[in-house]
Amino acid sequence: MAWFLRPDALQAFDDPEIKEVLSRYIDVSRGKRPAMFIVSRSLEVEDLKGEDGWREHDRAVNEALKIAKEGYFPEEKPKFSLLDLKYRLSLELASKCKLCERKCGVNRIKGEIGTCGVEKPRVATAFIHMGEEPPITPSGTIFFSGCNFKCVYCQNWDISQFPSRGEEVSERELALLMDKLREKGARNINLVGGEPTPNIPWIIGSLRFVTRNVPIVWNSNMYLSEESLKLLIGLVDVWLPDFKYWDDDHALRLSKVRNYREVITRNLSEIYRREGEILIRHLVLPGHLECCTYPILEWIAENTPKVLVNVMEQYRPEYIADKYEVNRPVSWEEVKLARKKAENLKLRWRSVS
């Protein structure tokens, strides 16, 4: 298999640090436990709408998380499942779009377009990715076009800022793509972009048709609304969020988003509280150690200490970064200082950075 090219990926599931944080994901990837979406797909709920639907949803998610922790494969095939309810509620969110914190309010179901520019899901590319963190590799990565961020240094700007690129896919076609990636040896399905958030209803809809037991990785900027986060809990096996900035002015200038810190820390705190398995990515930006990197790592150590943290060295100026202060590659000295900070805070970073 192709992943033998990466010894660190091959050995990752035996790493004590990774085993401690991602134990359930490892079992799902090996076929020893059901993926979260399979649990939700097997759990019968009442067919309700609106606020009654949300109350039923929240009750059922708690039950689904308990089943997932027990680890047995459910056999039920209910007439109306928690996954079906999540799908319905996601369509309600999209009809007055509140999928992300921008809350544009457009009717995505009728083809109206908000800030992200996404009308229907378009897949720019999908393949077995060999360059992700060791426990994630080999990853069945699906890159969606479009994004709710406008990062001036985006390395995938050719798809994130051009949402009309790629091939439009139906829910069944997306499910078939997930099955095929798993059949080719992917450890997981890695939903990324661009950004997966604008496609939440169609992603949830596709999970109704996936036939393989495969863990779902949510690879995201995590600028989700509270409602969207609720819908993903009970479907996602590994959270792979970015934590880019601490200073909100930097988030506004470099990614064109408001209230960044409040939204990201709220969402990370919630999935941590719900015992989600998390690998946080922090991309070290040139000249942003004191204002962003250090306080981010300190927040993680204080609020979500039992997560993995990738202190990333990959920054290079792309897209229109030459017009801003991040117009140079990050220096190795800056990366070393960032990782020294992570080490001093006793963060779990070495196995994934």
C-alpha positions as CSV (number, residue, x, y, z in Angstrom):
1,M,0.0,0.0,0.0
2,A,1.1,3.6,-0.8
3,W,1.4,4.7,2.9
4,F,4.4,2.5,3.5
5,L,6.3,5.5,2.0
6,R,5.6,7.2,5.3
7,P,7.1,5.3,8.2
8,D,5.8,7.9,10.7
9,A,2.2,7.3,9.4
10,L,2.6,3.6,9.5
11,Q,3.7,3.7,13.1
12,A,1.4,6.5,14.3
13,F,-1.3,4.3,15.7
14,D,1.2,2.8,18.1
15,D,2.5,6.2,19.4
16,P,1.4,6.6,23.0
17,E,0.5,10.2,22.7
18,I,-1.7,9.6,19.6
19,K,-3.3,6.5,21.1
20,E,-4.3,8.5,24.2
21,V,-6.0,11.3,22.2
22,L,-7.3,9.5,19.2
23,S,-8.2,6.1,20.6
24,R,-11.7,5.9,19.2
25,Y,-10.7,7.1,15.8
26,I,-7.9,4.5,15.6
27,D,-10.5,1.8,16.4
28,V,-12.9,3.1,13.7
29,S,-10.1,3.3,11.1
30,R,-9.2,-0.3,11.9
31,G,-12.9,-1.4,11.7
32,K,-13.2,-2.3,15.4
33,R,-15.9,0.4,16.1
34,P,-18.5,2.1,14.0
35,A,-18.0,5.6,12.7
36,M,-20.0,8.3,14.4
37,F,-22.3,8.7,11.4
38,I,-23.2,5.0,11.4
39,V,-24.2,5.4,15.1
40,S,-26.4,8.4,14.3
41,R,-27.8,6.6,11.2
42,S,-29.0,3.7,13.3
43,L,-30.6,5.7,16.2
44,E,-34.4,6.1,15.8
45,V,-35.8,9.5,16.7
46,E,-39.2,11.3,16.4
47,D,-39.9,13.0,13.1
48,L,-40.2,16.6,14.4
49,K,-39.5,20.0,12.9
50,G,-38.4,23.4,14.1
51,E,-37.7,23.9,17.9
52,D,-39.2,20.5,18.7
53,G,-36.8,19.0,16.2
54,W,-33.8,20.6,17.9
55,R,-34.9,19.4,21.3
56,E,-35.2,15.9,20.0
57,H,-31.9,16.2,18.2
58,D,-30.0,17.3,21.4
59,R,-31.5,14.5,23.3
60,A,-30.6,11.9,20.7
61,V,-27.0,13.2,20.3
62,N,-26.4,12.5,23.9
63,E,-27.6,9.0,23.4
64,A,-25.5,8.6,20.3
65,L,-22.3,9.7,22.1
66,K,-23.0,7.1,24.8
67,I,-23.4,4.3,22.2
68,A,-20.2,5.4,20.4
69,K,-18.3,5.2,23.7
70,E,-19.6,1.7,24.3
71,G,-18.2,0.8,20.8
72,Y,-20.7,-1.9,19.6
73,F,-22.0,-1.9,16.0
74,P,-25.7,-1.1,16.0
75,E,-27.9,-3.1,13.7
76,E,-31.1,-1.0,13.7
77,K,-32.4,0.6,10.5
78,P,-35.0,3.0,11.7
79,K,-37.6,4.7,9.5
80,F,-36.4,8.1,10.7
81,S,-32.9,8.3,12.2
82,L,-30.9,11.0,14.0
83,L,-28.9,11.4,10.8
84,D,-32.2,12.1,8.9
85,L,-33.1,14.7,11.6
86,K,-29.7,16.3,11.3
87,Y,-30.2,16.5,7.5
88,R,-33.6,18.1,7.9
89,L,-32.3,20.7,10.4
90,S,-29.3,21.5,8.2
91,L,-31.7,22.3,5.3
92,E,-33.6,24.6,7.6
93,L,-30.3,26.4,8.5
94,A,-29.4,26.7,4.9
95,S,-32.7,28.1,3.9
96,K,-31.8,31.3,5.8
97,C,-28.1,30.6,5.8
98,K,-26.7,30.3,9.3
99,L,-24.2,27.6,8.5
100,C,-21.2,29.8,9.6
101,E,-20.9,32.8,11.8
102,R,-21.3,35.2,8.9
103,K,-25.0,34.3,8.9
104,C,-25.7,35.8,5.5
105,G,-29.3,34.8,5.7
106,V,-29.6,33.9,2.0
107,N,-31.7,31.0,0.9
108,R,-29.1,28.5,-0.2
109,I,-31.7,25.8,-0.9
110,K,-33.1,28.1,-3.7
111,G,-29.6,28.8,-5.1
112,E,-29.0,32.2,-3.4
113,I,-25.3,32.9,-2.7
114,G,-23.7,34.4,0.3
115,T,-20.1,35.5,1.1
116,C,-18.6,32.1,0.6
117,G,-19.9,32.1,-3.0
118,V,-21.0,28.5,-2.8
119,E,-24.2,27.5,-4.5
120,K,-24.0,23.7,-4.5
121,P,-21.1,21.4,-3.5
122,R,-18.3,21.3,-6.0
123,V,-15.3,19.0,-5.5
124,A,-12.1,20.5,-6.9
125,T,-10.1,17.3,-6.3
126,A,-10.2,14.1,-4.3
127,F,-7.4,11.7,-3.7
128,I,-5.4,9.7,-1.1
129,H,-3.3,12.4,0.6
130,M,0.1,11.4,1.9
131,G,1.0,14.8,3.4
132,E,-1.3,15.1,6.4
133,E,-0.3,14.4,10.1
134,P,0.9,10.9,10.7
135,P,-2.4,9.5,12.3
136,I,-4.4,11.1,9.5
137,T,-2.3,9.8,6.6
138,P,-3.2,8.1,4.2
139,S,-6.2,10.3,4.1
140,G,-9.2,10.2,1.7
141,T,-9.2,14.0,1.1
142,I,-12.1,15.8,-0.6
143,F,-11.3,19.4,-1.5
144,F,-14.5,21.5,-1.8
145,S,-14.4,24.8,-3.8
146,G,-15.3,28.0,-2.0
147,C,-14.7,29.4,1.5
148,N,-16.2,31.7,4.0
149,F,-12.7,33.1,4.7
150,K,-10.7,35.5,2.5
151,C,-7.2,34.7,3.7
152,V,-4.7,36.9,1.9
153,Y,-2.1,34.2,2.1
154,C,-4.3,31.2,1.2
155,Q,-2.3,28.3,-0.3
156,N,-5.4,26.9,-1.9
157,W,-6.7,30.3,-3.2
158,D,-7.3,28.8,-6.6
159,I,-10.2,26.9,-5.3
160,S,-11.1,28.7,-2.0
161,Q,-11.6,32.1,-3.8
162,F,-13.1,30.6,-7.0
163,P,-16.2,28.6,-5.8
164,S,-17.3,27.9,-9.4
165,R,-14.3,25.6,-10.0
166,G,-14.5,21.9,-9.6
167,E,-17.3,19.5,-10.4
168,E,-20.7,19.7,-8.9
169,V,-21.6,16.6,-7.1
170,S,-24.9,15.2,-5.8
171,E,-25.3,13.6,-2.4
172,R,-25.1,10.1,-3.8
173,E,-22.1,11.0,-5.9
174,L,-20.3,12.4,-2.9
175,A,-21.2,9.2,-0.9
176,L,-19.8,7.0,-3.7
177,L,-16.6,9.1,-3.7
178,M,-16.2,8.5,0.0
179,D,-16.7,4.7,-0.5
180,K,-14.1,4.6,-3.3
181,L,-11.5,6.4,-1.2
182,R,-12.0,4.0,1.7
183,E,-11.8,1.1,-0.7
184,K,-8.4,2.4,-2.0
185,G,-7.0,2.3,1.6
186,A,-7.8,5.7,3.1
187,R,-7.8,5.7,6.9
188,N,-10.5,8.3,6.9
189,I,-12.6,10.7,4.8
190,N,-11.0,14.2,5.2
191,L,-13.4,17.0,4.4
192,V,-11.5,20.2,3.5
193,G,-11.3,22.9,0.9
194,G,-11.6,25.7,0.5
195,E,-13.9,25.0,3.4
196,P,-16.5,22.2,4.1
197,T,-18.8,24.4,6.2
198,P,-20.8,25.9,3.3
199,N,-21.6,22.3,2.2
200,I,-22.9,20.9,5.5
201,P,-26.4,20.0,4.4
202,W,-25.2,18.1,1.4
203,I,-22.4,16.4,3.3
204,I,-24.9,15.2,6.0
205,G,-27.2,14.1,3.2
206,S,-24.4,12.1,1.5
207,L,-23.7,10.2,4.8
208,R,-27.1,8.6,4.4
209,F,-25.7,6.7,1.4
210,V,-22.2,5.8,2.4
211,T,-21.8,2.0,2.7
212,R,-18.3,1.8,4.2
213,N,-17.4,2.2,7.9
214,V,-15.0,5.1,7.7
215,P,-14.1,7.8,10.2
216,I,-15.0,11.4,9.2
217,V,-12.3,14.1,9.7
218,W,-13.6,17.7,9.8
219,N,-10.7,19.8,8.4
220,S,-12.0,23.3,8.9
221,N,-11.4,26.9,9.9
222,M,-14.0,26.2,12.6
223,Y,-15.9,29.4,12.0
224,L,-19.1,27.5,12.4
225,S,-22.4,28.7,13.9
226,E,-23.5,27.0,17.1
227,E,-26.3,25.3,15.3
228,S,-23.9,23.8,12.7
229,L,-21.6,22.6,15.4
230,K,-24.5,20.8,17.0
231,L,-25.3,19.1,13.8
232,L,-21.7,17.8,13.3
233,I,-21.4,16.4,16.8
234,G,-22.4,12.8,16.4
235,L,-21.1,12.7,12.8
236,V,-17.4,13.7,13.1
237,D,-14.8,11.3,14.4
238,V,-11.8,13.6,14.4
239,W,-11.8,17.4,14.5
240,L,-9.0,19.0,12.6
241,P,-9.5,22.7,13.2
242,D,-7.2,25.7,12.4
243,F,-6.5,28.2,15.2
244,K,-5.0,31.0,13.2
245,Y,-5.1,34.2,15.3
246,W,-5.5,35.5,18.8
247,D,-5.8,39.2,17.8
248,D,-9.2,39.9,16.2
249,D,-7.8,42.8,14.3
250,H,-5.4,40.5,12.6
251,A,-8.2,38.0,11.7
252,L,-10.2,40.9,10.2
253,R,-7.3,42.3,8.2
254,L,-5.8,39.0,7.0
255,S,-8.9,36.7,6.7
256,K,-11.8,39.3,6.6
257,V,-13.7,37.7,9.5
258,R,-15.0,39.3,12.7
259,N,-15.1,38.1,16.3
260,Y,-12.7,35.3,15.4
261,R,-11.3,34.5,18.8
262,E,-14.7,34.3,20.4
263,V,-16.1,32.0,17.8
264,I,-13.1,29.6,17.6
265,T,-12.6,29.3,21.4
266,R,-16.4,28.8,21.8
267,N,-16.4,26.0,19.3
268,L,-13.2,24.3,20.5
269,S,-14.4,24.5,24.1
270,E,-17.7,22.8,23.1
271,I,-16.2,19.9,21.2
272,Y,-13.7,19.4,23.9
273,R,-16.5,19.3,26.5
274,R,-18.3,16.7,24.5
275,E,-15.1,14.6,24.5
276,G,-14.4,15.0,20.8
277,E,-11.0,13.8,19.5
278,I,-9.1,16.9,18.4
279,L,-5.9,17.7,16.5
280,I,-5.5,21.5,16.4
281,R,-3.4,23.1,13.7
282,H,-1.7,26.3,14.4
283,L,0.2,27.8,11.4
284,V,3.1,30.0,12.7
285,L,2.8,33.3,10.8
286,P,5.9,35.5,10.3
287,G,6.0,38.3,12.9
288,H,3.0,36.9,14.9
289,L,4.6,35.0,17.8
290,E,3.8,37.5,20.6
291,C,0.4,38.6,19.3
292,C,-1.0,35.3,18.2
293,T,1.1,32.1,18.6
294,Y,2.0,32.4,22.3
295,P,-1.5,33.3,23.6
296,I,-3.1,30.7,21.4
297,L,-0.8,28.0,22.8
298,E,-1.5,29.3,26.3
299,W,-5.2,29.1,25.8
300,I,-5.0,25.5,24.5
301,A,-2.9,24.5,27.5
302,E,-5.4,26.0,29.9
303,N,-8.7,25.1,28.2
304,T,-8.1,22.1,26.0
305,P,-5.0,20.4,27.4
306,K,-5.8,16.9,26.2
307,V,-5.6,17.6,22.5
308,L,-2.9,17.1,19.9
309,V,-1.4,20.3,18.5
310,N,0.4,20.6,15.2
311,V,2.7,23.7,15.4
312,M,3.1,24.2,11.7
313,E,6.2,25.4,9.9
314,Q,4.7,25.4,6.4
315,Y,3.9,29.1,6.0
316,R,4.9,30.7,2.8
317,P,3.5,33.9,1.2
318,E,0.9,33.0,-1.4
319,Y,-2.0,34.7,-3.2
320,I,-1.9,38.4,-2.3
321,A,0.3,38.1,0.8
322,D,2.9,40.4,-0.7
323,K,0.6,43.3,0.1
324,Y,0.6,42.6,3.8
325,E,3.1,42.1,6.7
326,V,3.1,38.3,6.2
327,N,5.0,38.8,2.9
328,R,7.9,36.5,3.8
329,P,8.4,32.8,4.7
330,V,8.3,32.0,8.4
331,S,11.8,31.7,9.8
332,W,13.1,28.5,11.4
333,E,14.0,30.6,14.5
334,E,10.3,31.6,14.8
335,V,9.2,28.0,14.5
336,K,11.7,26.8,17.1
337,L,10.5,29.5,19.5
338,A,6.9,28.5,18.9
339,R,7.6,24.8,19.5
340,K,9.7,25.6,22.6
341,K,6.6,27.5,24.0
342,A,4.5,24.4,23.2
343,E,7.0,22.2,25.0
344,N,7.1,24.5,28.1
345,L,3.3,24.4,28.2
346,K,3.5,20.5,28.1
347,L,1.3,20.4,25.0
348,R,1.1,17.2,22.9
349,W,2.8,18.5,19.8
350,R,5.8,16.3,19.0
351,S,3.9,13.4,17.5
352,V,2.1,15.5,14.9
353,S,4.3,18.5,14.2
